[in-house]
Amino acid sequence: MTSPEYRAHFGFDIAFANGGGMHGDGFRLDLPSADLDADAIALLLVRHLGLALVESATLRDLEIVAEPHRGSRGVETRPAAADRRLVDLSHPIRAGLITYPGLPAPEITPFLTRADSREKYAPGTEFAMDVITMIGNTGTYLDSPFHRYADGGDLSSLPLEKLADLPAEVFHLTDAWTAERRGIAPETLADRDLRGAAVLLHTGWDRLFGTPEYGRGAPFLTGAAAAALVDAGVALVGIDSINIDDTESGGERPAHSLLLAAGIPVVEHLTRLGSLPARGARFTAAPPAVAGFGTFPVRAHAIV
């Protein structure tokens, strides 16, 4: 079993030794444990905000709640060895699955049935061989640069260093976007060192996967945020939404264009990202090395 995580909910008033102050309401902060007092939490707040010359920090209406961590700076949670587990982050593929509205569903047909195979092998020995016909954009899949650019690297060119055993930086954003503000902005991703990491955007949209609602009003990564991730030197970007771009923007695809031009693979249609901590997991999403092909399903997973 994984140990429970806790967060503090509060308002605050901070005064600076050299004058001035700042105030906040409805603030939430990760806690290393549930038994901290207000003074200890105030110190964590100052460290999280990176403040200097603080004279006093006073908390208001403090409440400690059992809630998954969101990635506050200065609070590291490392699961015990006994808690180590694998988390499957992929949607199963089955015949007839609609991943993206308008794209064909996979078809699975037998090539060699078990009954027919009994005539080819020794008594008691049988096999099944099947043929699957599907578009590369099926289930949980990875985009290589070739998906966007004719001269970009295809699936066979991607180094495993960009696909396997990556440090995962998970942004839990289920309460950070609205129907009126669907785009994930660069400021939302600016509080961490992301170099070499798999940046995973947990929006909660995967709850609608396979329904008509999945394709409408989905959250996405803005072009400005994609540019910031390129500048940060990330290894891979994934999202649990229908697309990393806004599919209702009239055909513009800035996130794909910027990330894939920089050689950063994109994984779409992830699921169960809410099972991962903000930091500390290791992420893998390696497709087969298919030459001349741009996208393919992956069995994305994380070790926590």
N, C-alpha and C positions, 0 to 999 in steps of 0.2 A: 504494500500500500504506500502511496505517496503521502508525505507529510503535508498537512494543510498549510496554506499560505494566508497571510493576513495583510490588510491595508488599514491605514488610518484615514478617517474622514474628518475634516475640521476647517475652520476659518483661522486666519492668523493675522497678527500685527507685528511687524518688524521695525525696529528703530536702529539707525546707524550711528556709530560713535562720532562720525564727522558731520552729522546732520542729515535730516531727511528720513524717510521711511517708506514702507510698502505694506499693502494690505491685500488679503485674498479671502475669497469665500468659496465654499464648496470644493476645497482642495482635497486631493487624494494622494496618498504616499504609501509605497510598499514598506512593509516592516519585516525585519529578520525573525521576529517572534511576536507573540501576542501579549507578552508580559512587560512591555516598555511603559514607563510613565511619561507624562507630558514633557518633562525636561529632555528626556532622551529622544523623543520624537521631534521636538523642536530643533535639536542638534542635527538630526538626520535631514530635516527640512533645509537647514542652512547649507549643509553639504550638498544636497540634491540641487539646490539653486545656484551653487557655486559662489556664494556671497562672501564678501570680506568686510572687516570693520563693523561687524554686527554688535550692537550694544545690548539688545534684548530681543527675544522672540517669544511671543505669547500666543498660545493656541486658544481657540474658542470652540465650544460645542464639540469636543473631541469624542469620536466614536471609533472603536476598533472592530473591524468586520472581517470575518473569514471570506476571503476573496482572492482569486488568482492575481499574482503580481503582474504589473504592466511594464516594469523595467526601470524603476527609479534609480537614479545614480547613487552609488554608495551603498546599495543593498544587494548583496550577492547571495543567492540561495543555491547550494550545491547538494543534490540528493545523496543520501547515503548509498553505499555500493549495493545494498540489498534492494534499493528502490530502482535500480537501473532497469529500463524497459524499452521495448521497441514500440513505436507508434506508427501505424499505417496511415498515410496521408493521401491515399489514392481512392478514387471511385472505381468500383468493379466495372469491367466491360462485359456486356452481354449482348446477344443478338437483339437488334431493335432499339438499342440505347440512343437517345437523342442527347447529344452533348451541347451542340450549338444550333439554335434554330436555323433551318435552311440547309444544313449540311447532312449528308446521307448517314443513316444508321449502319452499324456493322452487320454483315451477314455471315453466319457460320454454317458451313455445309460439310458433310462427311466426304472424305476422299477414300478412306478405307474403313469400313465398319468392323466392329468386333466379330460379327457373324461371318463376314467375308474373310477376315484374317485367319479364321480357324482352318481354312483350306490351304493356307500358305505356311503354317508353322506346325510344330510338333503338337501332339494331343495335350490339351490343358494350357496351351500358350496362345494368347490373343492380344491384339493391340487395336487402338483406335487412332486414326490420323484424320485431322480435320483441316479445312481451309477457311480462313477468315478473310473477308474482303472489307476493308474499311479505309476511310480517309485518315491521314495522320493525326488530324485534330479530333481525336476520340478519347473520351475519358479524361484522366489527368495526364497532360502531355507537356513536352518540352519543345520550345521553339529555338532553333539554332539561327545564326545570322543568315543562312541561305534561305530561310523562310521569307525574309524581307528583301534581301539583296542578292542579285544574280551572281555576284562575285564573292559573296560571303561564305564563310566556312559551313560545310554541311555537317550532318550528324556524325559522320565518321572522322571529322577533323577535330571534334571537341576533346580536349584533354580531360582525363579523369579528375585532375586537380580542380577543375571547375564544376564538377558534378557530384563528387563523392566525399563524404566525411568532412563537410564544410561546417564551420561554426555557425550556428543559426542565431540570428537576431530577429526575434519575433515581435512584431508590433501589433498589440491587441487593440483593435480600432473599432470594436463593435459599438462603442458609445461615442465615437469621434466624428461621425459623419451623419448627415441627414438627407432626406429626399431633396432638399433644396441645395445642399452642399455635398455632392457625392464625390468630388475629387479629393484625393489624398494629397495634401500640399507638402512642400519641402520642409516647412517649419515643424511639421508633425514628426519628421524623421531626423531632426537635427541634433538630438541630445546624446548621440552615441557615436563611438568610433566603429565604423562599418567596414573598414578595409579588409578585403579577403573573405567577407562573410556572405552567407546566404540570407538575404533580407526577405522575410516571409510576412505578408500582409494579411492579418486575420481580420476579416470584415464580418464574418458570420453569414455571408451570402450563400454559402454552400448548403444551408438548410433548404434552399429552394431548388437545388439541382434536380433536373429531370421534370420540372414543372414549367408551365408557360410563363410564370412570373419570374423565372430565373433570368430571362432575356430582357427584362424591362427595369429601368431605374437602378441599375447595378452600380456599386462603388467602383472606382478606378484610380489609377495613378496619374497625376497630372504630368504634363510635359516638363514643367519646372522641377517637379520632384524627381522625375527620371534623370534630368540633367544633373541634379544634386547627387544622385546615387552614382552616376558615372564619375563625377568629380571625387566622390568618396572612395572610389576604387573597390566597389563591391564585386563579388564573384558571380552572383546569381540573384535573380529576383523572382519571387513567387507570390501568387495571390489565390484566394479561395473564391474568386468571383468569375463571371463569365468571360472576362477579358481584362487584361491589364490596362487597356485603353478604354475610352468612352465609346461604346458602339453606337451611340445615338448622336454623334457629333458631325455626321455627314461624311464619314469616310476618312477623317484625319486619324492618324495613328502615331502621335509623337512619342509615346513611351516605347512602343516597339522600335520605332526608327532610331531613337537615341541609344537605347540599351543594346540592341543587336548590332548597330554600327560600331559600338565599343567592344563587341565580342562577349557581351554579358548574356548568357542564356536566360530565357524566361519560362517559368512553369505556371500554367494556368489550370483552373478547376481543382485546386487542392481542397482537402477537407480535413476536419478534426484538428485544425491549427489551435483551437482553444485548449487542446490537451497538452500543449507545449509551454514551457516556461519562457519568459521574455528573453532570457539568456541561458547558455549552458548546454543546450542540446546540440547534437551533430546531425546534419541533414544530408541526404543522398537522393538524387533523382537522375539516374543514368539510363538513357535510352540505348537501344542497339546501335551499333556503328554502321548505319546504312549510308552508303555513298550516294551522292546526288539526291538526297532527301532532306527536307527542312524541318519537319516536325514528326514526333512519334510519341505514343503513350509511354509513361514511366510508372514504375512501382515506387513512388516517392515515399520515403519513410524517415523517421528521426530516431536517434538513440538519446534517451533522456536519462 
